[in-house]
Amino acid sequence: MGASQGALYFTLASAMPNPIVFFDITIGGKDVGRIKMELFADKVPRTAENFRQLCTGEHRVNHAPQGYKGSPFHRIIKGFMAQGGDFVKGNGTGRTSIYGDKFADESFELKHTGPGLLSMANSGENTNGCQFFITLAEAPWLDGKHVVVGKLVDGLLTLRKIENVPTGRDNKPTLPVLISECGEM
């Protein structure tokens, strides 16, 4: 690709809108609503693409789709965050990504300034995988430690329903909170 073609590609790619993905949520086997999220592909393109492909099931291992469909929110802390995305083990100990086991922190430019921010859960520096959390309030102590990959654009009521599920030991919900369907709009 020549210099002018490269510049044109960059201009077109940066002009494309950020992807919108969705989760349909069930609590205790009952549909409770949909969450729609804008992924910040313009700010964190690798992280956004990982999340997008795990929503759509495009990423495959041995021809089988890998992703969030059917996976639980395994940890909910009222007034803080709801964590999910572990489709590997379902309990918060599994990790994988479209790039392999883990991938590097892309940018900490975006901050945890309020409810509805989608951020990557990790076990330390450069350990992003499939797990994520959605903030339920401002959480500035997470800035510089977790990559914000998107924000809620619709479904705050559904997020509040998740937040209000009773929890037990290790903040595990006492009712199953599942992503029954997911994809890209």
Secondary structure per residue as TSV (DSSP state, phi and psi in degrees):
chain	resnum	aa	ss	phi	psi
A	1	M	-	360.0	127.6
A	2	G	-	-74.2	171.4
A	3	A	H	-60.2	-42.5
A	4	S	H	-69.6	-36.0
A	5	Q	H	-66.6	-40.1
A	6	G	H	-62.4	-42.0
A	7	A	H	-65.0	-40.2
A	8	L	H	-63.8	-45.1
A	9	Y	H	-59.4	-46.0
A	10	F	H	-60.6	-43.1
A	11	T	H	-63.1	-45.2
A	12	L	H	-66.4	-43.5
A	13	A	H	-63.9	-41.0
A	14	S	H	-74.8	-18.2
A	15	A	H	-86.1	-12.4
A	16	M	S	-70.9	143.6
A	17	P	-	-69.3	153.0
A	18	N	-	-65.1	143.9
A	19	P	-	-67.4	149.2
A	20	I	E	-113.2	126.3
A	21	V	E	-118.6	165.7
A	22	F	E	-140.1	154.5
A	23	F	E	-124.3	128.5
A	24	D	E	-92.7	130.9
A	25	I	E	-113.5	137.8
A	26	T	E	-119.5	144.5
A	27	I	E	-125.5	121.2
A	28	G	T	59.1	30.8
A	29	G	T	85.5	-0.2
A	30	K	E	-108.4	134.7
A	31	D	E	-63.4	130.4
A	32	V	E	-121.0	-7.2
A	33	G	E	141.1	-177.2
A	34	R	E	-120.5	142.8
A	35	I	E	-112.6	128.5
A	36	K	E	-113.2	135.8
A	37	M	E	-131.3	136.9
A	38	E	E	-87.1	130.0
A	39	L	E	-94.8	134.0
A	40	F	-	-83.8	65.0
A	41	A	T	-64.5	-23.9
A	42	D	T	-73.1	-21.3
A	43	K	T	-108.4	-40.2
A	44	V	-	-133.5	71.3
A	45	P	H	-61.3	-40.2
A	46	R	H	-67.5	-42.9
A	47	T	H	-67.1	-42.6
A	48	A	H	-63.4	-39.5
A	49	E	H	-68.4	-37.9
A	50	N	H	-58.5	-50.0
A	51	F	H	-64.0	-44.1
A	52	R	H	-59.9	-47.6
A	53	Q	H	-66.3	-31.4
A	54	L	H	-74.2	-23.3
A	55	C	H	-75.2	-39.6
A	56	T	H	-86.4	-18.8
A	57	G	T	79.3	12.0
A	58	E	-	-62.7	-36.7
A	59	H	-	-70.9	129.9
A	60	R	E	-127.7	146.1
A	61	V	E	-126.1	123.4
A	62	N	T	51.5	43.1
A	63	H	T	70.2	2.0
A	64	A	E	-99.7	132.1
A	65	P	E	-63.4	140.0
A	66	Q	-	-114.8	133.8
A	67	G	S	167.0	-169.7
A	68	Y	S	-77.0	-18.3
A	69	K	T	-57.3	124.1
A	70	G	T	86.3	-2.4
A	71	S	-	-88.6	156.5
A	72	P	B	-94.9	160.1
A	73	F	E	-86.0	111.3
A	74	H	E	-96.5	-8.4
A	75	R	E	-148.0	125.3
A	76	I	E	-132.9	123.8
A	77	I	E	-120.8	106.6
A	78	K	T	-54.3	133.6
A	79	G	T	79.7	4.0
A	80	F	T	-131.5	-71.7
A	81	M	E	-164.3	162.3
A	82	A	E	-120.5	124.5
A	83	Q	E	-112.3	137.5
A	84	G	E	-153.6	-161.9
A	85	G	-	95.9	-4.9
A	86	D	-	-83.6	82.0
A	87	F	T	-84.0	-3.9
A	88	V	T	-78.1	-53.2
A	89	K	T	-120.4	-19.6
A	90	G	S	80.2	3.0
A	91	N	S	-125.6	5.8
A	92	G	S	97.0	1.9
A	93	T	-	-105.7	-8.2
A	94	G	-	-90.3	151.2
A	95	R	-	-151.7	137.2
A	96	T	-	-163.4	168.0
A	97	S	B	-152.0	174.3
A	98	I	T	-71.0	-13.4
A	99	Y	T	-99.8	4.5
A	100	G	B	121.6	-155.2
A	101	D	S	-60.5	-46.7
A	102	K	-	-150.7	166.7
A	103	F	B	-145.0	162.7
A	104	A	-	-73.0	154.5
A	105	D	-	-62.7	128.9
A	106	E	-	-90.2	-42.8
A	107	S	-	-168.0	145.1
A	108	F	-	-112.5	22.3
A	109	E	-	-60.6	-41.6
A	110	L	S	-84.1	141.1
A	111	K	-	-113.1	162.6
A	112	H	-	-90.2	74.7
A	113	T	-	-91.7	-3.4
A	114	G	S	176.4	-172.1
A	115	P	T	-70.6	154.0
A	116	G	T	86.2	12.7
A	117	L	E	-91.5	133.3
A	118	L	E	-95.2	123.4
A	119	S	E	-136.2	153.9
A	120	M	E	-82.6	128.4
A	121	A	-	-79.7	147.7
A	122	N	-	-151.7	174.3
A	123	S	S	-115.2	25.8
A	124	G	S	136.8	-176.7
A	125	E	T	-56.9	132.8
A	126	N	T	59.2	37.7
A	127	T	-	-123.2	36.9
A	128	N	B	-71.5	144.2
A	129	G	-	-144.5	-115.9
A	130	C	S	-104.8	-21.0
A	131	Q	-	-75.9	146.6
A	132	F	E	-143.1	169.7
A	133	F	E	-142.3	157.3
A	134	I	E	-117.5	124.8
A	135	T	E	-69.3	146.7
A	136	L	S	-109.2	-3.3
A	137	A	S	-165.1	175.1
A	138	E	-	-60.9	141.8
A	139	A	-	-145.9	66.2
A	140	P	G	-63.2	-23.0
A	141	W	G	-66.6	-13.1
A	142	L	G	-87.9	-14.1
A	143	D	T	-60.8	136.0
A	144	G	T	81.9	0.3
A	145	K	T	-123.1	-27.8
A	146	H	S	-131.6	133.7
A	147	V	-	-80.3	119.9
A	148	V	E	-77.4	122.4
A	149	V	E	-110.0	-14.2
A	150	G	E	-173.4	-174.2
A	151	K	E	-147.2	151.9
A	152	L	E	-67.2	130.7
A	153	V	E	-113.6	-14.0
A	154	D	E	-162.1	143.4
A	155	G	-	108.8	23.9
A	156	L	H	-60.2	-37.6
A	157	L	H	-61.6	-41.5
A	158	T	H	-63.9	-41.4
A	159	L	H	-61.2	-40.2
A	160	R	H	-67.4	-32.5
A	161	K	H	-64.0	-41.2
A	162	I	H	-61.4	-46.9
A	163	E	H	-57.1	-33.8
A	164	N	T	-91.1	6.2
A	165	V	S	-69.5	130.4
A	166	P	-	-60.3	146.3
A	167	T	B	-124.4	159.4
A	168	G	-	-119.5	-139.7
A	169	R	G	-57.4	139.2
A	170	D	G	57.8	27.2
A	171	N	G	60.2	26.8
A	172	K	-	-80.3	130.7
A	173	P	B	-62.0	141.4
A	174	T	S	-79.7	-16.0
A	175	L	S	-115.0	145.1
A	176	P	-	-66.6	127.6
A	177	V	E	-112.3	107.9
A	178	L	E	-120.1	150.1
A	179	I	E	-87.1	97.8
A	180	S	E	-76.3	-28.4
A	181	E	E	-152.9	151.3
A	182	C	E	-157.6	162.8
A	183	G	E	171.6	-164.2
A	184	E	E	-114.4	139.5
A	185	M	-	-78.3	360.0
